[in-house]
Amino acid sequence: MMAWFLVAVAIVSEVAATLALRGTAGGIRPLNIAAVVIGYVASFTLMAYALRTLNVGVVYAVWSGVGTAGVAAIAALVYGEHLNLTAIGGIVLIVIGVVVLTTSGATTHG
């Protein structure tokens, strides 16, 4: 259970870093750059610890899928980025895929 908590915090760190990266679009901002670097380093470090017990394929699928969905949703709210029905449908498919993977029983080293 602790490993999944680490993955969840890794996802939050990655989403925050990616949103901070978007914040540098207007020019180099040292605080945003620091947030990007810290967020990604924290995310990869936490995933590395989670991989001691969880399978890399499942962890990466969950991390990237939930992160992608989270960034898209938050960017739409914070930056006003447009999500059409096709994009929303794709995000739903990603979430369904993550659920299928995590409930497959192939999540830990066996």
N, CA, C and O atoms as CSV, one atom per row, in Angstrom:
chain,resi,resn,atom,element,x,y,z
A,1,MET,N,N,0.823,-1.195,0.000
A,1,MET,CA,C,0.000,0.000,0.000
A,1,MET,C,C,0.869,1.262,0.000
A,1,MET,O,O,0.521,2.250,-0.646
A,2,MET,N,N,1.989,1.234,0.716
A,2,MET,CA,C,2.893,2.378,0.758
A,2,MET,C,C,3.446,2.679,-0.632
A,2,MET,O,O,3.646,3.842,-0.980
A,3,ALA,N,N,3.691,1.644,-1.422
A,3,ALA,CA,C,4.227,1.843,-2.769
A,3,ALA,C,C,3.233,2.634,-3.624
A,3,ALA,O,O,3.637,3.509,-4.391
A,4,TRP,N,N,1.954,2.336,-3.498
A,4,TRP,CA,C,0.946,3.072,-4.271
A,4,TRP,C,C,0.830,4.507,-3.791
A,4,TRP,O,O,0.557,5.405,-4.587
A,5,PHE,N,N,1.034,4.736,-2.502
A,5,PHE,CA,C,1.060,6.105,-1.992
A,5,PHE,C,C,2.218,6.873,-2.630
A,5,PHE,O,O,2.060,8.031,-3.015
A,6,LEU,N,N,3.383,6.224,-2.740
A,6,LEU,CA,C,4.537,6.858,-3.375
A,6,LEU,C,C,4.248,7.186,-4.837
A,6,LEU,O,O,4.641,8.244,-5.329
A,7,VAL,N,N,3.564,6.284,-5.528
A,7,VAL,CA,C,3.189,6.546,-6.922
A,7,VAL,C,C,2.242,7.747,-6.989
A,7,VAL,O,O,2.386,8.601,-7.864
A,8,ALA,N,N,1.289,7.813,-6.083
A,8,ALA,CA,C,0.341,8.937,-6.069
A,8,ALA,C,C,1.065,10.266,-5.862
A,8,ALA,O,O,0.769,11.247,-6.546
A,9,VAL,N,N,2.002,10.304,-4.934
A,9,VAL,CA,C,2.755,11.534,-4.686
A,9,VAL,C,C,3.663,11.842,-5.886
A,9,VAL,O,O,3.868,13.008,-6.224
A,10,ALA,N,N,4.201,10.807,-6.522
A,10,ALA,CA,C,5.005,11.002,-7.733
A,10,ALA,C,C,4.165,11.639,-8.838
A,10,ALA,O,O,4.644,12.506,-9.569
A,11,ILE,N,N,2.921,11.206,-8.954
A,11,ILE,CA,C,2.017,11.775,-9.968
A,11,ILE,C,C,1.746,13.245,-9.666
A,11,ILE,O,O,1.789,14.085,-10.565
A,12,VAL,N,N,1.468,13.555,-8.412
A,12,VAL,CA,C,1.218,14.951,-8.030
A,12,VAL,C,C,2.446,15.808,-8.331
A,12,VAL,O,O,2.318,16.922,-8.840
A,13,SER,N,N,3.632,15.292,-8.020
A,13,SER,CA,C,4.879,16.027,-8.282
A,13,SER,C,C,5.075,16.259,-9.771
A,13,SER,O,O,5.472,17.345,-10.191
A,14,GLU,N,N,4.795,15.240,-10.563
A,14,GLU,CA,C,4.969,15.341,-12.015
A,14,GLU,C,C,3.977,16.316,-12.615
A,14,GLU,O,O,4.339,17.109,-13.484
A,15,VAL,N,N,2.731,16.272,-12.169
A,15,VAL,CA,C,1.713,17.198,-12.671
A,15,VAL,C,C,2.092,18.631,-12.312
A,15,VAL,O,O,1.995,19.527,-13.151
A,16,ALA,N,N,2.522,18.853,-11.079
A,16,ALA,CA,C,2.929,20.197,-10.655
A,16,ALA,C,C,4.115,20.688,-11.489
A,16,ALA,O,O,4.147,21.848,-11.899
A,17,ALA,N,N,5.080,19.814,-11.738
A,17,ALA,CA,C,6.247,20.189,-12.536
A,17,ALA,C,C,5.849,20.535,-13.964
A,17,ALA,O,O,6.348,21.507,-14.531
A,18,THR,N,N,4.962,19.752,-14.541
A,18,THR,CA,C,4.531,20.005,-15.912
A,18,THR,C,C,3.760,21.316,-16.015
A,18,THR,O,O,3.943,22.072,-16.969
A,19,LEU,N,N,2.905,21.584,-15.044
A,19,LEU,CA,C,2.179,22.856,-15.047
A,19,LEU,C,C,3.129,24.032,-14.834
A,19,LEU,O,O,2.924,25.100,-15.411
A,20,ALA,N,N,4.162,23.853,-14.018
A,20,ALA,CA,C,5.167,24.905,-13.844
A,20,ALA,C,C,5.934,25.112,-15.148
A,20,ALA,O,O,6.306,26.238,-15.478
A,21,LEU,N,N,6.171,24.035,-15.884
A,21,LEU,CA,C,6.844,24.140,-17.183
A,21,LEU,C,C,6.011,24.997,-18.133
A,21,LEU,O,O,6.553,25.828,-18.862
A,22,ARG,N,N,4.708,24.795,-18.122
A,22,ARG,CA,C,3.802,25.618,-18.944
A,22,ARG,C,C,3.906,27.084,-18.545
A,22,ARG,O,O,3.754,27.975,-19.381
A,23,GLY,N,N,4.163,27.327,-17.281
A,23,GLY,CA,C,4.300,28.689,-16.790
A,23,GLY,C,C,5.548,29.400,-17.281
A,23,GLY,O,O,5.663,30.613,-17.105
A,24,THR,N,N,6.482,28.691,-17.888
A,24,THR,CA,C,7.690,29.318,-18.423
A,24,THR,C,C,7.509,29.732,-19.882
A,24,THR,O,O,8.443,30.244,-20.499
A,25,ALA,N,N,6.319,29.515,-20.439
A,25,ALA,CA,C,6.091,29.799,-21.858
A,25,ALA,C,C,6.322,31.271,-22.200
A,25,ALA,O,O,6.704,31.589,-23.327
A,26,GLY,N,N,6.097,32.165,-21.249
A,26,GLY,CA,C,6.293,33.591,-21.503
A,26,GLY,C,C,7.729,34.043,-21.346
A,26,GLY,O,O,8.041,35.205,-21.607
A,27,GLY,N,N,8.597,33.165,-20.931
A,27,GLY,CA,C,10.001,33.501,-20.734
A,27,GLY,C,C,10.565,32.733,-19.552
A,27,GLY,O,O,9.833,32.084,-18.805
A,28,ILE,N,N,11.846,32.816,-19.401
A,28,ILE,CA,C,12.530,32.096,-18.316
A,28,ILE,C,C,12.171,32.762,-16.988
A,28,ILE,O,O,12.400,33.953,-16.777
A,29,ARG,N,N,11.604,31.949,-16.108
A,29,ARG,CA,C,11.271,32.408,-14.763
A,29,ARG,C,C,11.953,31.456,-13.783
A,29,ARG,O,O,11.593,30.280,-13.720
A,30,PRO,N,N,12.927,31.940,-13.023
A,30,PRO,CA,C,13.708,31.062,-12.147
A,30,PRO,C,C,12.873,30.221,-11.185
A,30,PRO,O,O,13.185,29.048,-10.979
A,31,LEU,N,N,11.833,30.778,-10.599
A,31,LEU,CA,C,11.020,29.992,-9.668
A,31,LEU,C,C,10.297,28.860,-10.384
A,31,LEU,O,O,10.188,27.757,-9.849
A,32,ASN,N,N,9.804,29.122,-11.583
A,32,ASN,CA,C,9.147,28.067,-12.350
A,32,ASN,C,C,10.142,26.985,-12.747
A,32,ASN,O,O,9.839,25.794,-12.669
A,33,ILE,N,N,11.338,27.405,-13.176
A,33,ILE,CA,C,12.369,26.424,-13.546
A,33,ILE,C,C,12.725,25.565,-12.331
A,33,ILE,O,O,12.872,24.349,-12.459
A,34,ALA,N,N,12.862,26.176,-11.169
A,34,ALA,CA,C,13.162,25.425,-9.946
A,34,ALA,C,C,12.035,24.448,-9.633
A,34,ALA,O,O,12.296,23.308,-9.247
A,35,ALA,N,N,10.791,24.878,-9.793
A,35,ALA,CA,C,9.640,24.003,-9.539
A,35,ALA,C,C,9.637,22.824,-10.512
A,35,ALA,O,O,9.302,21.704,-10.125
A,36,VAL,N,N,10.005,23.064,-11.758
A,36,VAL,CA,C,10.070,21.994,-12.759
A,36,VAL,C,C,11.115,20.963,-12.351
A,36,VAL,O,O,10.828,19.767,-12.306
A,37,VAL,N,N,12.313,21.421,-12.057
A,37,VAL,CA,C,13.404,20.509,-11.711
A,37,VAL,C,C,13.086,19.735,-10.431
A,37,VAL,O,O,13.233,18.513,-10.394
A,38,ILE,N,N,12.658,20.428,-9.398
A,38,ILE,CA,C,12.340,19.776,-8.124
A,38,ILE,C,C,11.194,18.786,-8.296
A,38,ILE,O,O,11.241,17.678,-7.762
A,39,GLY,N,N,10.169,19.182,-9.037
A,39,GLY,CA,C,9.011,18.310,-9.241
A,39,GLY,C,C,9.362,17.029,-9.971
A,39,GLY,O,O,8.934,15.947,-9.568
A,40,TYR,N,N,10.144,17.139,-11.049
A,40,TYR,CA,C,10.512,15.935,-11.795
A,40,TYR,C,C,11.486,15.050,-11.020
A,40,TYR,O,O,11.362,13.826,-11.047
A,41,VAL,N,N,12.447,15.653,-10.334
A,41,VAL,CA,C,13.382,14.853,-9.519
A,41,VAL,C,C,12.612,14.119,-8.422
A,41,VAL,O,O,12.850,12.935,-8.183
A,42,ALA,N,N,11.699,14.810,-7.760
A,42,ALA,CA,C,10.893,14.172,-6.714
A,42,ALA,C,C,10.050,13.045,-7.300
A,42,ALA,O,O,9.947,11.969,-6.711
A,43,SER,N,N,9.454,13.292,-8.451
A,43,SER,CA,C,8.596,12.289,-9.071
A,43,SER,C,C,9.373,11.021,-9.413
A,43,SER,O,O,8.939,9.919,-9.079
A,44,PHE,N,N,10.508,11.170,-10.070
A,44,PHE,CA,C,11.292,9.995,-10.452
A,44,PHE,C,C,11.868,9.278,-9.236
A,44,PHE,O,O,11.957,8.051,-9.222
A,45,THR,N,N,12.256,10.034,-8.225
A,45,THR,CA,C,12.782,9.409,-7.003
A,45,THR,C,C,11.699,8.582,-6.313
A,45,THR,O,O,11.948,7.449,-5.899
A,46,LEU,N,N,10.506,9.142,-6.191
A,46,LEU,CA,C,9.399,8.416,-5.556
A,46,LEU,C,C,9.017,7.179,-6.359
A,46,LEU,O,O,8.723,6.130,-5.786
A,47,MET,N,N,9.022,7.300,-7.684
A,47,MET,CA,C,8.716,6.120,-8.509
A,47,MET,C,C,9.777,5.048,-8.323
A,47,MET,O,O,9.453,3.861,-8.278
A,48,ALA,N,N,11.023,5.441,-8.216
A,48,ALA,CA,C,12.100,4.466,-8.017
A,48,ALA,C,C,11.879,3.667,-6.735
A,48,ALA,O,O,12.085,2.453,-6.712
A,49,TYR,N,N,11.463,4.340,-5.679
A,49,TYR,CA,C,11.166,3.625,-4.436
A,49,TYR,C,C,9.963,2.701,-4.596
A,49,TYR,O,O,9.967,1.584,-4.079
A,50,ALA,N,N,8.950,3.150,-5.297
A,50,ALA,CA,C,7.757,2.322,-5.514
A,50,ALA,C,C,8.094,1.078,-6.328
A,50,ALA,O,O,7.473,0.030,-6.153
A,51,LEU,N,N,9.080,1.193,-7.218
A,51,LEU,CA,C,9.443,0.061,-8.077
A,51,LEU,C,C,10.164,-1.055,-7.326
A,51,LEU,O,O,10.452,-2.104,-7.902
A,52,ARG,N,N,10.452,-0.842,-6.069
A,52,ARG,CA,C,11.013,-1.929,-5.257
A,52,ARG,C,C,10.011,-3.062,-5.101
A,52,ARG,O,O,10.397,-4.220,-4.945
A,53,THR,N,N,8.711,-2.728,-5.143
A,53,THR,CA,C,7.686,-3.767,-4.976
A,53,THR,C,C,6.696,-3.846,-6.127
A,53,THR,O,O,6.049,-4.876,-6.316
A,54,LEU,N,N,6.570,-2.778,-6.895
A,54,LEU,CA,C,5.594,-2.764,-7.983
A,54,LEU,C,C,6.289,-2.961,-9.327
A,54,LEU,O,O,7.463,-2.623,-9.482
A,55,ASN,N,N,5.563,-3.506,-10.291
A,55,ASN,CA,C,6.095,-3.724,-11.632
A,55,ASN,C,C,6.212,-2.411,-12.397
A,55,ASN,O,O,5.318,-1.566,-12.342
A,56,VAL,N,N,7.314,-2.250,-13.103
A,56,VAL,CA,C,7.597,-1.005,-13.802
A,56,VAL,C,C,6.555,-0.690,-14.873
A,56,VAL,O,O,6.184,0.474,-15.032
A,57,GLY,N,N,6.078,-1.674,-15.601
A,57,GLY,CA,C,5.096,-1.417,-16.648
A,57,GLY,C,C,3.808,-0.842,-16.115
A,57,GLY,O,O,3.252,0.097,-16.685
A,58,VAL,N,N,3.335,-1.403,-15.024
A,58,VAL,CA,C,2.093,-0.926,-14.420
A,58,VAL,C,C,2.302,0.457,-13.804
A,58,VAL,O,O,1.473,1.349,-13.985
A,59,VAL,N,N,3.396,0.636,-13.086
A,59,VAL,CA,C,3.662,1.936,-12.456
A,59,VAL,C,C,3.784,3.018,-13.517
A,59,VAL,O,O,3.222,4.103,-13.368
A,60,TYR,N,N,4.514,2.728,-14.583
A,60,TYR,CA,C,4.691,3.746,-15.619
A,60,TYR,C,C,3.364,4.061,-16.302
A,60,TYR,O,O,3.081,5.221,-16.599
A,61,ALA,N,N,2.563,3.054,-16.551
A,61,ALA,CA,C,1.254,3.276,-17.183
A,61,ALA,C,C,0.366,4.131,-16.293
A,61,ALA,O,O,-0.290,5.053,-16.778
A,62,VAL,N,N,0.336,3.839,-15.003
A,62,VAL,CA,C,-0.481,4.613,-14.066
A,62,VAL,C,C,0.062,6.036,-13.959
A,62,VAL,O,O,-0.698,7.001,-14.039
A,63,TRP,N,N,1.373,6.166,-13.778
A,63,TRP,CA,C,2.004,7.484,-13.628
A,63,TRP,C,C,1.755,8.354,-14.851
A,63,TRP,O,O,1.329,9.502,-14.729
A,64,SER,N,N,2.022,7.802,-16.025
A,64,SER,CA,C,1.867,8.612,-17.236
A,64,SER,C,C,0.396,8.857,-17.576
A,64,SER,O,O,0.036,9.954,-18.004
A,65,GLY,N,N,-0.451,7.853,-17.389
A,65,GLY,CA,C,-1.867,8.005,-17.710
A,65,GLY,C,C,-2.579,8.980,-16.808
A,65,GLY,O,O,-3.261,9.889,-17.281
A,66,VAL,N,N,-2.425,8.799,-15.513
A,66,VAL,CA,C,-3.082,9.701,-14.562
A,66,VAL,C,C,-2.468,11.094,-14.656
A,66,VAL,O,O,-3.171,12.098,-14.548
A,67,GLY,N,N,-1.154,11.148,-14.856
A,67,GLY,CA,C,-0.494,12.446,-15.024
A,67,GLY,C,C,-1.002,13.187,-16.244
A,67,GLY,O,O,-1.265,14.388,-16.179
A,68,THR,N,N,-1.144,12.477,-17.364
A,68,THR,CA,C,-1.653,13.091,-18.589
A,68,THR,C,C,-3.071,13.622,-18.393
A,68,THR,O,O,-3.379,14.754,-18.764
A,69,ALA,N,N,-3.920,12.795,-17.809
A,69,ALA,CA,C,-5.303,13.220,-17.563
A,69,ALA,C,C,-5.340,14.405,-16.604
A,69,ALA,O,O,-6.098,15.353,-16.807
A,70,GLY,N,N,-4.526,14.346,-15.567
A,70,GLY,CA,C,-4.492,15.433,-14.586
A,70,GLY,C,C,-4.005,16.743,-15.178
A,70,GLY,O,O,-4.589,17.797,-14.929
A,71,VAL,N,N,-2.929,16.677,-15.966
A,71,VAL,CA,C,-2.407,17.891,-16.591
A,71,VAL,C,C,-3.436,18.478,-17.543
A,71,VAL,O,O,-3.656,19.689,-17.546
A,72,ALA,N,N,-4.063,17.644,-18.344
A,72,ALA,CA,C,-5.058,18.144,-19.303
A,72,ALA,C,C,-6.219,18.826,-18.577
A,72,ALA,O,O,-6.652,19.907,-18.976
A,73,ALA,N,N,-6.719,18.203,-17.521
A,73,ALA,CA,C,-7.858,18.767,-16.795
A,73,ALA,C,C,-7.477,20.063,-16.083
A,73,ALA,O,O,-8.207,21.051,-16.154
A,74,ILE,N,N,-6.340,20.058,-15.404
A,74,ILE,CA,C,-5.935,21.255,-14.655
A,74,ILE,C,C,-5.560,22.389,-15.604
A,74,ILE,O,O,-5.876,23.549,-15.339
A,75,ALA,N,N,-4.885,22.061,-16.713
A,75,ALA,CA,C,-4.529,23.099,-17.684
A,75,ALA,C,C,-5.779,23.740,-18.281
A,75,ALA,O,O,-5.788,24.936,-18.575
A,76,ALA,N,N,-6.825,22.950,-18.460
A,76,ALA,CA,C,-8.081,23.515,-18.966
A,76,ALA,C,C,-8.655,24.510,-17.959
A,76,ALA,O,O,-9.180,25.557,-18.338
A,77,LEU,N,N,-8.551,24.174,-16.681
A,77,LEU,CA,C,-9.081,25.060,-15.639
A,77,LEU,C,C,-8.190,26.278,-15.396
A,77,LEU,O,O,-8.679,27.404,-15.301
A,78,VAL,N,N,-6.884,26.046,-15.296
A,78,VAL,CA,C,-5.961,27.115,-14.910
A,78,VAL,C,C,-5.568,27.995,-16.089
A,78,VAL,O,O,-5.543,29.220,-15.966
A,79,TYR,N,N,-5.261,27.384,-17.231
A,79,TYR,CA,C,-4.769,28.129,-18.389
A,79,TYR,C,C,-5.824,28.336,-19.472
A,79,TYR,O,O,-5.550,28.961,-20.496
A,80,GLY,N,N,-7.023,27.818,-19.250
A,80,GLY,CA,C,-8.082,27.988,-20.232
A,80,GLY,C,C,-7.878,27.196,-21.510
A,80,GLY,O,O,-8.443,27.534,-22.550
A,81,GLU,N,N,-7.069,26.140,-21.438
A,81,GLU,CA,C,-6.843,25.310,-22.621
A,81,GLU,C,C,-8.114,24.547,-22.954
A,81,GLU,O,O,-8.817,24.075,-22.061
A,82,HIS,N,N,-8.401,24.429,-24.226
A,82,HIS,CA,C,-9.668,23.845,-24.681
A,82,HIS,C,C,-9.571,22.323,-24.799
A,82,HIS,O,O,-8.623,21.793,-25.379
A,83,LEU,N,N,-10.559,21.634,-24.243
A,83,LEU,CA,C,-10.691,20.185,-24.409
A,83,LEU,C,C,-11.996,19.920,-25.149
A,83,LEU,O,O,-13.077,20.216,-24.639
A,84,ASN,N,N,-11.893,19.362,-26.354
A,84,ASN,CA,C,-13.115,19.014,-27.079
A,84,ASN,C,C,-13.557,17.604,-26.689
A,84,ASN,O,O,-12.889,16.943,-25.894
A,85,LEU,N,N,-14.659,17.150,-27.235
A,85,LEU,CA,C,-15.192,15.831,-26.872
A,85,LEU,C,C,-14.230,14.703,-27.218
A,85,LEU,O,O,-14.145,13.719,-26.483
A,86,THR,N,N,-13.508,14.831,-28.321
A,86,THR,CA,C,-12.545,13.801,-28.694
A,86,THR,C,C,-11.433,13.703,-27.649
A,86,THR,O,O,-11.047,12.604,-27.251
A,87,ALA,N,N,-10.922,14.847,-27.207
A,87,ALA,CA,C,-9.874,14.860,-26.183
A,87,ALA,C,C,-10.392,14.278,-24.874
A,87,ALA,O,O,-9.700,13.493,-24.224
A,88,ILE,N,N,-11.590,14.653,-24.491
A,88,ILE,CA,C,-12.183,14.117,-23.258
A,88,ILE,C,C,-12.373,12.612,-23.381
A,88,ILE,O,O,-12.110,11.874,-22.432
A,89,GLY,N,N,-12.827,12.151,-24.543
A,89,GLY,CA,C,-12.970,10.711,-24.773
A,89,GLY,C,C,-11.638,9.990,-24.657
A,89,GLY,O,O,-11.572,8.896,-24.096
A,90,GLY,N,N,-10.579,10.588,-25.179
A,90,GLY,CA,C,-9.242,9.988,-25.061
A,90,GLY,C,C,-8.795,9.895,-23.618
A,90,GLY,O,O,-8.212,8.891,-23.209
A,91,ILE,N,N,-9.061,10.926,-22.847
A,91,ILE,CA,C,-8.703,10.916,-21.426
A,91,ILE,C,C,-9.479,9.826,-20.695
A,91,ILE,O,O,-8.923,9.125,-19.851
A,92,VAL,N,N,-10.754,9.684,-21.016
A,92,VAL,CA,C,-11.565,8.624,-20.403
A,92,VAL,C,C,-10.979,7.255,-20.736
A,92,VAL,O,O,-10.911,6.384,-19.869
A,93,LEU,N,N,-10.556,7.059,-21.983
A,93,LEU,CA,C,-9.940,5.779,-22.367
A,93,LEU,C,C,-8.639,5.523,-21.609
A,93,LEU,O,O,-8.350,4.387,-21.234
A,94,ILE,N,N,-7.862,6.572,-21.388
A,94,ILE,CA,C,-6.630,6.429,-20.608
A,94,ILE,C,C,-6.966,5.963,-19.195
A,94,ILE,O,O,-6.346,5.034,-18.678
A,95,VAL,N,N,-7.941,6.606,-18.577
A,95,VAL,CA,C,-8.334,6.249,-17.210
A,95,VAL,C,C,-8.844,4.806,-17.167
A,95,VAL,O,O,-8.518,4.060,-16.243
A,96,ILE,N,N,-9.634,4.418,-18.153
A,96,ILE,CA,C,-10.118,3.028,-18.206
A,96,ILE,C,C,-8.937,2.064,-18.318
A,96,ILE,O,O,-8.908,1.036,-17.641
A,97,GLY,N,N,-7.980,2.386,-19.156
A,97,GLY,CA,C,-6.792,1.544,-19.297
A,97,GLY,C,C,-6.018,1.419,-17.999
A,97,GLY,O,O,-5.547,0.335,-17.657
A,98,VAL,N,N,-5.882,2.515,-17.276
A,98,VAL,CA,C,-5.186,2.485,-15.984
A,98,VAL,C,C,-5.932,1.582,-15.000
A,98,VAL,O,O,-5.314,0.797,-14.281
A,99,VAL,N,N,-7.248,1.696,-14.972
A,99,VAL,CA,C,-8.042,0.864,-14.068
A,99,VAL,C,C,-7.885,-0.614,-14.433
A,99,VAL,O,O,-7.721,-1.454,-13.548
A,100,VAL,N,N,-7.933,-0.934,-15.708
A,100,VAL,CA,C,-7.761,-2.323,-16.149
A,100,VAL,C,C,-6.388,-2.848,-15.731
A,100,VAL,O,O,-6.281,-3.961,-15.216
A,101,LEU,N,N,-5.346,-2.058,-15.948
A,101,LEU,CA,C,-4.001,-2.486,-15.571
A,101,LEU,C,C,-3.869,-2.732,-14.076
A,101,LEU,O,O,-3.330,-3.755,-13.654
A,102,THR,N,N,-4.359,-1.796,-13.280
A,102,THR,CA,C,-4.170,-1.919,-11.831
A,102,THR,C,C,-5.025,-3.025,-11.224
A,102,THR,O,O,-4.697,-3.537,-10.153
A,103,THR,N,N,-6.096,-3.395,-11.876
A,103,THR,CA,C,-6.927,-4.477,-11.348
A,103,THR,C,C,-6.594,-5.825,-11.982
A,103,THR,O,O,-7.254,-6.827,-11.707
A,104,SER,N,N,-5.572,-5.844,-12.828
A,104,SER,CA,C,-5.217,-7.078,-13.542
A,104,SER,C,C,-4.535,-8.103,-12.650
A,104,SER,O,O,-4.456,-9.280,-13.003
A,105,GLY,N,N,-4.049,-7.670,-11.512
A,105,GLY,CA,C,-3.337,-8.596,-10.624
A,105,GLY,C,C,-1.858,-8.688,-10.937
A,105,GLY,O,O,-1.127,-9.402,-10.251
A,106,ALA,N,N,-1.404,-7.983,-11.955
A,106,ALA,CA,C,0.002,-8.044,-12.358
A,106,ALA,C,C,0.748,-6.800,-11.893
A,106,ALA,O,O,1.542,-6.236,-12.644
A,107,THR,N,N,0.500,-6.373,-10.670
A,107,THR,CA,C,1.098,-5.131,-10.217
A,107,THR,C,C,2.378,-5.301,-9.404
A,107,THR,O,O,3.186,-4.375,-9.332
A,108,THR,N,N,2.572,-6.453,-8.800
A,108,THR,CA,C,3.764,-6.624,-7.957
A,108,THR,C,C,4.695,-7.691,-8.529
A,108,THR,O,O,4.304,-8.519,-9.351
A,109,HIS,N,N,5.943,-7.636,-8.061
A,109,HIS,CA,C,6.919,-8.618,-8.493
A,109,HIS,C,C,6.458,-10.005,-8.072
A,109,HIS,O,O,6.027,-10.204,-6.937
A,110,GLY,N,N,6.549,-10.946,-8.972
A,110,GLY,CA,C,6.051,-12.257,-8.607
A,110,GLY,C,C,6.965,-13.307,-8.843
A,110,GLY,O,O,6.655,-14.467,-8.573
